[in-house]
Amino acid sequence: MTPSIFILTGAGISAESGIATFRDEDGLWAKHRVEDVATPEAFERNPALVQNFYNQRRAGLVSVVPNVAHEALARLQRLHKGAVTLVTQNIDDLHERAGAEVIHMHGELIKARCTDCGAVQPWPHDITTESVCMNCKSKNTLRPHIVWFGEMPLFMEEIEQALMEADIFAAIGTSGEVYPAAGFGEIANTCGAHTLELNLKPTRSNMFKQSLEGPASKTVPDWVESILNPAD
């Protein structure tokens, strides 16, 4: 039987493309307080600071490209005979640029959401006080389409359904410390899936039946190849 695969990716897979991670010692949270740039209250208190923070992150996407790990997962989706659900905690668009279909549970940096009408729209440039919603035409109502701390991740029903139906659950480049994603491994184990992590070093080894250590650029292509061309 062809296995159904569920993949969760985190900051580690994009780090090799040059995107700064949030939780490392020199990551973005070391330079900015979460309370100042990543909560609804921060946006209400100082929208200019929050917009500038994400405008800089958005501009930084121009100079980065998908790496071989992103490309390998797109290849897996394209060639695997069974279902391959790819969910990311990342807000960059590198999976899409590599050719994959991905569910962004924490939102997308290159989209904006209107605080008046709720419309989500492509937005690859800066959001400013002069920005106008393409749907309702309101001015100065756009915010980054990002799930901030205290907000509910997106597409959770769809994600949980695919997770419960998976035969293989792989966590790639993620610490597995932030809920609800931190509970995905537990759900997969309960449902009988083979669980594995692909990380620079093991994180929560008691949750996973298998651990592949090393950079994503090495472990992910090798793992994908083992799925597409299993040894006899």
Disulfide bonds with the S-S distance in Angstrom:
none
